[in-house]
Amino acid sequence: MIVSGILPLYKPAGMTSHDCVMRIRKLLHTKKVGHSGTLDPQVTGVLPLCIGNATKVADYLHEQPKIYVATMVLGKSTDTEDGTGNVIASQPVHPPLSKENILEIFSAFTGEISQLPPMFSAVKVGGVRLHEAARKGITVEREARKVWIYDLELIDSDLSHSFPSITFKVTCSKGTYIRTLCKDMGEAFGYPAHMSYLQRIKSGPFTLDDCHTFEEIEMAMNEDKISSLLYPLDRAFTHYLAVKIPAGRVRAIRNGLSQIHLQPGNWEEGKKIALYSPEGKFLAIHQVQHTEKGVESFPVRVFPEEEG
């Protein structure tokens, strides 16, 4: 049986994302498995896995925003910026913070921000992964990266202790380190800080409700029902406008030709759209251009019939 599609996995704590990929390869008896965004071992939540032909859309999924629930502890920082590391600074918080203080900092960190990748991360500098250098006691010079924080929402807080905790929901772009966000927000408060908890609750179009555990996946394989857990690869493009084209143009689109749209609506230059046959068969991703012929779209990625 050829298995192909997107499998949203509920990643448990204690496994790397690569561990999850390797286990799914064994369960599904296929080598073509990839994930769309690394989660640290202690982090749980949504990890979309791309199986078979769907590995071709992993990068598209990875580009989409993620949503996390995190807890930040103020007053203590660690060398890993999370709860797994050694405490390197401690300063009790006094006087106690207020909700207004928190919302003010959240506002300051909403939008485009710069982050310095943590030393305990998989980022490569000069061909060496930072966490490998960190474990040897080496600090590598890194360049700050621009990321987007689309929304920060306060969920809960316990501000009565010397080391208060703040739980929040964050919607962010790919490449965002939530533990670094906690550290940086702590510094804005004037205190050391670290992230004590993190769960990814949404990745692209997939939420916790869409996810399946390893046990559920193994049961589905044993009962020959794994296809019921898989989403078609065009699920990666639900954030694009779906456009049906005339039946007579399906072959042309499959062959990588452009498409003129007679009633496009107010489409912006550069807008990406998902093209479908009249029967709803996924064909391609196109990008809109305004040409002398009118509103025309050109192929970004064409998906053969056996893949779409």
Secondary structure, DSSP 8 states (H G I E B T S, - for coil): ----EEEEEEE-TT--HHHHHHHHHHHHT-S-EEESS---TT-EEEEEEEEGGGGGGHHHHHTS-EEEEEEEEESEEETTSBTTS-EEEE----S---HHHHHHHHHHTSEEEEE---SSSS-EETTEEHHHHHHTT-------EEEEEEEEEEEEEE-SSSS-EEEEEEEE-TT--HHHHHHHHHHHHTS-EEEEEEEEEEETTEEGGG-B-HHHHHHHHHTT-GGGG-B-GGGGGTTSEEEE--GGGHHHHHTT--EEESS--S--TT-EEEEE-TT--EEEEEEEEEETTEEEEEEEEE--TTT-
